[in-house]
Amino acid sequence: MPRQNLWRLMQGLVFVFIIVGCSSLTDDNSDANNVAAGSEGPTISIRVGDNELLTSPSDRTLSGSYRTGITILELLKGSDIATFAEDNSSILSVNNFSLESGMTWELQMDGLIIGNADWNNTVRYDSQLVFTAKLKNHQEPLQTVMLTLNGGSVEVDLHHSYIMLYKEDFSVSDLLKSSSAVQLSENNREVLSVDDYTPLSNEEWKLKVNGKQLLDSGMDMKFKSQDVLEILLNLR
């Protein structure tokens, strides 16, 4: 190759390296500028049907776990937002929300569906991650009820919600009997323990449906779609 052509080739390569380097610096500086400007960082949403489960802005941000170049998998595991199957083939729970076996979590980032092969995609500082509960094998509208376990100020680590498929004539008693986390009395009228925790003599379980306390006769109450049953540990 003539020396003149070789020199031009080397100049071209140097120019390409400069462009790539500037592009990388631009991306890094963009993230740095976002941080300096006080942006909230990557955010998450959790949706079941038409409902958004995270109502507090502080619950949505992942800025505390973010770093430039972090992957989706690293961010979700590092922030403890999501738990995965051992082989990372599926999401088991999101922010202490678990799905019944007939459902699955769909993840979108910036409007694009994220499959298992995409876990190593890089997250931008302004990315939006949306988790949506989906039926595995059906296309009809998703109808659910939710069971929330709440240890209150007594058992602060006891806090988890189970999203279950709605069924016709599904009662409070039916839901509690179907949950492996709840142990009922022999007559199925009283909650004895939740997640193996049995209340002390000065504690008791309270049942609420959509925020309203349930009376003793409420165990036979039939659910409507999107109802929420909470088991709350209270001091007497």
N, C-alpha and C positions, 0 to 999 in steps of 0.2 A: 504494500500500500504506500503511495507517495506520502512523503513527510507532511505536505500541506493538508492532505485529506485526514491524516492521522491527527494532526493538530486540531482541525475543525471538529473531529469526532470527540476529542477530549474536552474541547470547549462546550460541546453539546451536553456531555455527561455532567460536567460541573454545573451547567445551568439547570439540568433536571434535579440534581441533588439540592440545589439552592431552593427551587420551587417546592420540593417535598418538605424540606426543613421548615420553610416559612409557613407551609400549610399546617404542619404539626404544631408549630409555635402559636399559630392563630387559634387552633382548637383549644390548646392549653390556656392561652390568654383569655379566650372566651369564657371558659369555665372559671378562671380566676376572677375575671371581671364580674361574673354573676355572683360569686361568693362575696366580693368586695361590695357589690351593690345591695347585698342583703337579701337576695332571692331565696326562696324557700327550698330550693333544691328539688331532686326527684320527688314526685308525689305518687301516692297509691289511692285507688278507690276499690271498694268491695261492693259488688252489686248482686242482689238476688231479686230477680224479676224487675219491678220498677223501683225497688228500694235501694238506697245507698246506706250501707251499714256504718260507715265512719262519718260521724257528724261533727267532730271536733277537728279544726285545722291542724292542731298539734299531732293528731293521730295519723294524718295523711303524709307528713313530710319524712323523707329518708335522708335529709341533709347530714345528719350526724354520722351516718355510716358511709357516706359517699366519698370517693376519691377519683381523680381523673384516670380514665382507662379501666375502671372497675366493670366487671361483667355482670349480667343479670343474676346469674347463680350466686356469685360472690356477694352481691348487694343484698339479695333476699336472705341468704344464710347469715351473713354478718350482722344484719339488723334484727334477726330472729322474727322477721315478718312471716316467713313461710317455712313449713317443715315439709321435707321431701321423702319419698320412698328411698330405700337404701341405694338403689341403682339410679336415682334421680330421674326415673321414668315418669313420675307423676307427683303432683302437689297433694299432700295429705291434709294440711290445714293452712289457713291464712289468718294471721292475727287472732288466733284462738277461736276461729270459726271452722267447724268441720262439716262435711257433707255426708248425707246418707249414701249408701253404696250405689244407688241408681243415678247419682249425679257426679259431675266432675267439674274442676276449676278450669276455665279458659282464661289465659293471660294475653293481654294485648299491651304493646308498648308503642306509644305514639300512633295509635290507630292500626297497627299491624299485629296479626295473631302470631304469638310466639310458640313454636313447637319445641320438642325436646332437643332438636338439632341446633336450636338457636340460643341455648342457655349461655353460651360464651360470647354472645353479642355484647358490645360495649353500651353502657348506659350514659347518656348525656346528662349534664347537670339540670337541664330543664325538661327531662323526659317525664312522661306521664304513664304510669303502669296501672292497668285496670284489670282486676280479677272479677270474673262473672261466673256465677253458678249456672251450669247447663245440665240438661238431661242427657244421659249417655246415648240412648237409643231411640229417642222420640223427638218429634218436632212440635208437639202441642205446647201451648203456653205453660210455663213453669208455675206450679202452685205449691206453696210450702207452708209449714209451721216451724217455729223455732223453740227449742228448749235451751234456756240459759241457766247455767249454774253460777251462783254468786256467793262467795264466802264472806262478803261484806268486809267490815273492819276486823273480824275475828280470824278468818282464814283468808288472808289477802292473796295467797297463791292459788286459791280455788276460784277460777274464773274461766269459763269455757262455754261456747254455744254450739249446739248441734242443729243443723238445718235439715229438716225431714220433709219428705213428700206428703202433701196434704191428701187425706182420704175422706170420703164421705162418712159421716157419723163417727168421726174420730174424736174421742172424748179425752179429757185431761187424764183420767185414769188409764186409758189405752196408751197414751203417749208415755206416761211414766213407766208403765209395765214394759214397754218396748225398749226402754233405755237401760243399757247394762251399767250405767253410772249411778242409777238410782235403786235403792232397796226400799220396798214398801212393806207395811205391816201385812199380816195374814189376810185381813179383810180388804186390802188394797185401798184403805181410806187415809193412811197416814204415811208420810215420808220418814223412814228410820235413819237412813244414812245416804250420803252423796259422795261419790268418789272415795268410799270407805271411811268417810268422816262421820262420826256419830256425835251429835250435840251433847255438851255438858248439861248439868242440871239447870244452869242459868241461861241456856241457849235454846233456840228452837228454829225450825224451818218454817218460813212463810212462803206461800204460793201467791203469785200475782199473774194475772193475764192482762197483757197490754197496759201494765203499770197499775192496775187496780187489784187490791187484795181479794183473794178468793175465799169465800166462806166454806165451812165444812161440807156443805151440800154441793159445792162447786166441782167435786171430782167427776160428776156425771155430765158436766157442761160440754157441749159439742163445739169444736173449733170451727172457725171460718178461715179461709185461706189468708195467709200472712199474719195470723195471730202469733203472739209471743208469750210463752209460759216461762216465768222466772221462778227459780227456787232460791230464796235468799235466806242466809243465816243471820238471825237477829239475836240480840240479847233480850231476855224477858223483862 
